[in-house]
Amino acid sequence: MTYELAVLLARIPLDIAVPLLIGIAVLVSVLGTWIVNTIYTPFQLEPNNAIGGIKYGFLGEVYAVTLALALIGAFDRYTDAQTTVQKEVAALVMLDRAAEVYDLPDQTDDRIRMASAVREYARAVVEKEWRTMSVGIPSFEVTHRFRQLSDAFLKVEPITNAQQALQQNTVEWVRQVNESRSFRLTTVSRSLVSLVWVLLGMGTVLAIVFPWFLGSANVAIQGLMSAILISFLVMHLIVVLHLAYPFVGETAISPSVFLAVAQ
């Protein structure tokens, strides 16, 4: 699955995507079972159950491992993105508090400039970059705001002992903001590789098609079991998709923590 298709699917509202994708998969599964059973009688298909059941069980084990690894990897991606956002905001909060240490009368302009740089950076992230970031594109305005933030804190001259002691931490917090932003911007591009999606897609297709060739005296029950299984698998794929793209769709990470800094 291409990056553009994955992002497009992740953007579909869940109340539409879940019934739509599950409905299509179940329809194909049930329709295929019905067509095969109109061509062949259950008596003709039943000999396939012995060898087919063994192969289907092996297929299920391999698919389960692939799906589990994809789910774990996507979940790690999502939690890493949350942690990155929290680190970036934490560094901004510390910088905002550090500005208050420059409280000498002749440092009023510096203090105002530092506090304003923090708020404007956070506001630009929410208003500009959060939308473009979902497709892996950085905002030039946020880049400009970060330069202003960096200049405001790194070019100020510490005077008191407290300011001098704080200077080293200030440099580290600015570095943390830059590092966290870089990691946040590359989260989408570092998602599951296309080959993993190909394996998941092939496994799902095989899970739909394979039961067609197994015989049962009660075709309705066979179709119902296939529909339940396919619904379960497709729901897993939807979860993996949304976890793999943490800044896209309804389950996207909220920029509310940046709003708290911007106010």
Phi and psi in degrees as a GROMACS rama.xvg file:
@    title "Ramachandran Plot"
@    xaxis  label "Phi"
@    yaxis  label "Psi"
@TYPE xy
-73.7806  160.898  THR-2
-60.4512  -44.1744  TYR-3
-63.4062  -41.0059  GLU-4
-66.5058  -39.8754  LEU-5
-62.9676  -45.1612  ALA-6
-64.2861  -38.9953  VAL-7
-62.6061  -44.2696  LEU-8
-66.3707  -38.6066  LEU-9
-67.4386  -24.8355  ALA-10
-79.0064  -16.6282  ARG-11
-67.6729  129.475  ILE-12
-54.6243  142.853  PRO-13
-62.5718  -34.221  LEU-14
-69.4236  -12.0178  ASP-15
-102.64  -43.9795  ILE-16
-65.1099  -43.7682  ALA-17
-62.272  -56.2754  VAL-18
-65.9721  -32.0581  PRO-19
-67.8807  -52.3236  LEU-20
-67.9787  -42.1553  LEU-21
-66.1593  -40.3415  ILE-22
-62.4362  -42.5874  GLY-23
-63.9021  -45.759  ILE-24
-63.7747  -43.0267  ALA-25
-66.4643  -40.301  VAL-26
-60.2665  -46.0558  LEU-27
-62.9056  -42.5907  VAL-28
-62.7098  -50.6684  SER-29
-67.9696  -41.7915  VAL-30
-63.6643  -41.8315  LEU-31
-63.7963  -40.7596  GLY-32
-62.5336  -42.0715  THR-33
-66.2597  -43.2787  TRP-34
-62.9237  -46.9323  ILE-35
-62.796  -38.203  VAL-36
-76.0409  -14.4344  ASN-37
-83.6799  -22.9803  THR-38
-86.7936  -42.2316  ILE-39
-117.684  146.371  TYR-40
-80.5999  157.34  THR-41
-55.8644  -32.9635  PRO-42
-62.8718  -36.6525  PHE-43
-74.2715  -29.392  GLN-44
-87.6123  -24.9164  LEU-45
-58.9045  -34.5432  GLU-46
-59.9743  -21.0315  PRO-47
-74.5989  -16.9203  ASN-48
-63.1532  -38.9179  ASN-49
-64.552  -60.856  ALA-50
-73.0562  -35.2221  ILE-51
-66.8596  -36.1691  GLY-52
-63.9965  -38.6507  GLY-53
-65.0248  -45.9699  ILE-54
-66.5711  -37.3683  LYS-55
-67.0849  -37.2983  TYR-56
-64.6642  -41.4051  GLY-57
-63.9211  -43.1036  PHE-58
-58.9966  -41.9248  LEU-59
-63.2719  -38.9633  GLY-60
-66.3996  -44.4108  GLU-61
-64.5231  -43.8982  VAL-62
-64.9907  -38.2722  TYR-63
-62.5623  -40.2831  ALA-64
-65.2048  -45.6172  VAL-65
-61.7776  -44.7645  THR-66
-66.1107  -39.3567  LEU-67
-64.6372  -43.9395  ALA-68
-63.9254  -40.2209  LEU-69
-65.4603  -40.2949  ALA-70
-66.3484  -42.847  LEU-71
-65.3865  -44.3509  ILE-72
-62.1425  -42.1351  GLY-73
-67.3209  -39.1518  ALA-74
-64.8826  -41.5503  PHE-75
-61.161  -39.5108  ASP-76
-61.4169  -42.9116  ARG-77
-65.7848  -47.146  TYR-78
-67.2085  -34.9657  THR-79
-62.8961  -40.3145  ASP-80
-64.853  -41.025  ALA-81
-61.9666  -43.7581  GLN-82
-63.4035  -39.9904  THR-83
-61.9593  -44.887  THR-84
-62.0526  -42.3288  VAL-85
-64.4191  -39.0942  GLN-86
-65.6695  -40.7637  LYS-87
-63.651  -44.7557  GLU-88
-67.2375  -39.5507  VAL-89
-60.8452  -40.7173  ALA-90
-65.4949  -38.7796  ALA-91
-64.4051  -40.7603  LEU-92
-62.5952  -42.3422  VAL-93
-66.1985  -36.907  MET-94
-65.7325  -39.9811  LEU-95
-62.0205  -39.8184  ASP-96
-72.3855  -33.6702  ARG-97
-63.8066  -31.3056  ALA-98
-61.8837  -29.7385  ALA-99
-68.9246  -19.7129  GLU-100
-70.9978  -25.3047  VAL-101
-84.3803  73.8684  TYR-102
-108.059  12.0586  ASP-103
-71.716  151.449  LEU-104
-55.7392  -38.8617  PRO-105
-84.3834  6.01342  ASP-106
-109.194  13.4515  GLN-107
-59.3656  -45.3295  THR-108
-63.3073  -41.6673  ASP-109
-62.7563  -43.07  ASP-110
-63.7377  -44.0606  ARG-111
-64.3552  -42.0652  ILE-112
-63.9221  -40.6626  ARG-113
-66.5267  -46.4877  MET-114
-64.0639  -40.0227  ALA-115
-66.0739  -37.858  SER-116
-62.9803  -38.8929  ALA-117
-64.4183  -47.7617  VAL-118
-65.7472  -41.879  ARG-119
-67.6076  -35.41  GLU-120
-64.1786  -48.3175  TYR-121
-62.2929  -40.7254  ALA-122
-65.8441  -39.7136  ARG-123
-66.9286  -36.0562  ALA-124
-60.6102  -44.1262  VAL-125
-70.28  -47.6059  VAL-126
-81.2303  -29.3925  GLU-127
-112.333  -54.6541  LYS-128
-81.2508  -25.8759  GLU-129
-63.8001  -30.8232  TRP-130
-78.1983  -47.3992  ARG-131
-71.559  -27.6147  THR-132
-64.3713  -29.6112  MET-133
-63.7419  -18.7955  SER-134
-114.149  15.6988  VAL-135
79.6679  21.0948  GLY-136
-111.607  122.261  ILE-137
-75.1499  157.754  PRO-138
-93.8524  128.696  SER-139
-67.4514  -29.9787  PHE-140
-66.901  -39.6139  GLU-141
-66.773  -37.4533  VAL-142
-60.2888  -42.4216  THR-143
-64.941  -41.5507  HIS-144
-65.4742  -35.2661  ARG-145
-67.3863  -37.9068  PHE-146
-61.392  -41.4834  ARG-147
-63.8867  -40.2219  GLN-148
-62.5425  -45.5633  LEU-149
-63.3755  -44.6166  SER-150
-64.6997  -39.6365  ASP-151
-62.9814  -37.4271  ALA-152
-94.739  -30.8637  PHE-153
-89.4179  -20.7885  LEU-154
-98.3401  -6.35454  LYS-155
-72.2622  144.629  VAL-156
-96.3844  112.929  GLU-157
-70.0529  139.811  PRO-158
-115.805  -54.481  ILE-159
-78.0321  166.125  THR-160
-61.5015  -38.9099  ASN-161
-63.2674  -41.112  ALA-162
-67.3705  -38.8325  GLN-163
-67.6691  -39.0841  GLN-164
-67.3113  -31.3352  ALA-165
-79.7744  -20.6682  LEU-166
-57.6318  -43.4334  GLN-167
-64.1423  -40.9045  GLN-168
-65.7746  -36.7804  ASN-169
-60.8494  -42.6022  THR-170
-60.6164  -41.6021  VAL-171
-65.4619  -39.8375  GLU-172
-67.8233  -38.2474  TRP-173
-63.5738  -42.7762  VAL-174
-61.6837  -39.004  ARG-175
-65.4822  -38.8674  GLN-176
-61.2699  -46.399  VAL-177
-64.5762  -43.3326  ASN-178
-66.5096  -43.2792  GLU-179
-65.9514  -38.8248  SER-180
-64.7006  -42.5417  ARG-181
-61.2686  -42.6684  SER-182
-65.9346  -40.2626  PHE-183
-63.2584  -40.6443  ARG-184
-69.2844  -26.9708  LEU-185
-97.137  5.55866  THR-186
-61.1825  -43.0387  THR-187
-64.9694  -44.3155  VAL-188
-70.3334  -18.6854  SER-189
-97.7241  21.3838  ARG-190
-74.521  -173.727  SER-191
-56.7834  136.11  LEU-192
-70.312  160.628  VAL-193
-61.3568  -34.1951  SER-194
-63.7766  -33.0853  LEU-195
-66.112  -42.7446  VAL-196
-64.152  -35.1881  TRP-197
-62.8439  -44.539  VAL-198
-62.0516  -43.583  LEU-199
-64.7223  -40.931  LEU-200
-65.1427  -43.9776  GLY-201
-63.4943  -42.2903  MET-202
-62.125  -40.0401  GLY-203
-67.3064  -41.8601  THR-204
-63.0485  -43.3992  VAL-205
-64.6994  -36.9559  LEU-206
-65.0658  -28.8207  ALA-207
-78.2995  -43.742  ILE-208
-81.8786  -38.4349  VAL-209
-56.4594  -44.6484  PHE-210
-63.5068  -15.0257  PRO-211
-58.3622  -32.3054  TRP-212
-96.0946  9.20962  PHE-213
-102.161  140.357  LEU-214
-97.3824  148.074  GLY-215
-152.946  141.046  SER-216
-67.0735  -27.0015  ALA-217
-110.457  94.5659  ASN-218
-66.1298  -34.0745  VAL-219
-63.4613  -43.1474  ALA-220
-66.1954  -39.0751  ILE-221
-61.7849  -43.9455  GLN-222
-65.3931  -38.0036  GLY-223
-65.5884  -42.9672  LEU-224
-62.5512  -41.564  MET-225
-64.1569  -39.6851  SER-226
-64.9605  -41.5212  ALA-227
-64.2692  -44.346  ILE-228
-62.8341  -46.1601  LEU-229
-65.7932  -38.8236  ILE-230
-60.1676  -42.2362  SER-231
-63.2127  -43.5769  PHE-232
-68.628  -43.4743  LEU-233
-64.5373  -36.732  VAL-234
-63.0297  -38.5872  MET-235
-61.6421  -42.8659  HIS-236
-62.8415  -38.256  LEU-237
-64.6487  -41.5974  ILE-238
-63.4165  -45.3998  VAL-239
-59.3808  -42.8925  VAL-240
-60.1841  -45.8432  LEU-241
-74.2268  -32.0783  HIS-242
-71.9388  -33.0889  LEU-243
-70.2944  -22.4272  ALA-244
-123.346  79.8739  TYR-245
-68.6197  -11.1038  PRO-246
-112.57  18.4501  PHE-247
-126.958  139.392  VAL-248
85.5819  -170.901  GLY-249
-69.1876  -28.2004  GLU-250
-90.7131  10.6543  THR-251
-62.569  149.938  ALA-252
-65.5522  134.019  ILE-253
-81.5075  144.263  SER-254
-86.346  17.352  PRO-255
-61.027  -30.8634  SER-256
-67.499  -30.0883  VAL-257
-72.5494  -33.5861  PHE-258
-62.7998  -35.9606  LEU-259
-63.5291  -34.0061  ALA-260
-76.7171  -35.6652  VAL-261
-69.3885  -23.8009  ALA-262
